[in-house]
Amino acid sequence: MWFAMKTFFTLIIPVWYWRWITMLTRAPVLLENLIFALGISMTFINIPVEWFSIRFDWTWMLLFEDIRQGIFYAMFLTFWIIFCGECEKDQNDQTWLSGYWKWVGPIAVGSFCLFIFVIYKRGVQLKNPFYGIWTTDVGMKLA
């Protein structure tokens, strides 16, 4: 029952929100687009891949879970940065995502660095499950 509910709501909610946004007479503003992007990243983290784990034995699922969480957390932090910035501005100001490059840029760089770290750590653990990144000189320097 949980898989069925997760599958249904994961697919229906973003479609409903996007349909609601496109029915407006004006173009969507930055915050509406960000809420939709946050919803897409939340949908990506909630994709019911458990259906496939019933049939297949995928050793890379832990790596996939870390990547999904990283995408969601990067989008969530970006949303909050821009949301707080938009709340401080006047309603007449038309803002774009490019206006926030000073704050979103470090989030992208930090997320990319964490992505490389996770790929290195979990990628090696696919071959050797008992590997620890902290036990090697290269791993300690990378970490």
RAWO-V996040 format. One record per helix or strand of 3 or more residues. SS is the DSSP state (a for helix, b for strand). FROM is the first residue (numbers start at 1). TO is the last residue. Records with the same first field share a line. If there is no record, write none. Layout:
# RAWO-V996040
SS->FROM-TO, FROM-TO
This chain:
# RAWO-V996040
a->2-22, 30-45, 50-55, 61-88, 97-127, 133-135, 137-142
